């Protein structure tokens, strides 16, 4: 039936006009399916979304009411717990404004989280590959798909931790393999040899 979620056995049906007070009560139930349905319902209050976000980041970020809630509560998500912000930043559905917030945050763990987001554009990836914190560059080096010029650049990174991630890439070009076989770090050379034998 249009406007209703498909009912699960023993669970209430949520409709577009399900009241926020009822959604708050349902969010306290044990059923993960029910809590997920509450997390993506547009009438769910902000404080309930905050509580559900660590377990249901995709549902919260995909909530059709989220943009309207941000108009009423401009600090929505920005005042949520740090771990929740990092979880949402890593998620593929993280909106552009949240990715910008993470990119410019003063603490580099936000950029580390952002570097693992699977939907980053090429410009953001290139910017994070130049980040001063090696942990951020290492997360970029570990991304499954990187353009060859960026792989080449990170293969000469001053930090051996970044070069280790490059050495572990199965798609490392031959020039990179040759370069890293002569790397000053024994750890980089060991990772490279293990990868090349695999």
C-alpha positions, 0 to 999 in steps of 0.5 A: 500500500502506498505511503506505508512501509512493508510490515514485518511480523510482529512489528508496527507499520510506520506510515508517513504521519506516524507521530514523532512521540511514537517514533521516539518510543519505537526507537527504544525497542530492541528490534534492529529492523524497527530502529532502522525504520525509525532512523529513516523516518522523516518525522523522527526527532533530531535527538532520536536520530542522534541516538540511532546514528552510530548503529544506523548511519546510512538510514540517518543520512538517507532520512528524507527529513534531514535537510529540513531538520538542518534548516531548523537546527543548523548545528545538527550533526555538528554538535553530535558526539565525535565518534558519531560524526566520524562514523557518518563522515566515513559513510558513502551517503555523507552529504557534501556539507559534512564532507567539507566540514570534515575536510576543514576540521582542525583535528586530522582524525576527521580527514582520516575518516574522510579519506576512507569515504568510498564516494570521494571525488578526485579533487578531494582525494588529491587534496587528502593525498597532500595532507600533512598527517601521514595517517591521512595519506596512508588511508588514501594510499589504501583506497582500492582505486587510485590514478597511477600518477597518485600511486607514483606520488605516494610511492615516494612519500617521505613516511614509510607508513604511506609507502607500505600501503602503496607496496601492498597494492596489487595494481602497483605499476612496474615502475613503482615495484622497481622503486620500492624494491630499493626502498630505505625501509625494510618494512616497505620491502617486506610488504612489497615482496609479500604482495608480489608473491601473492 
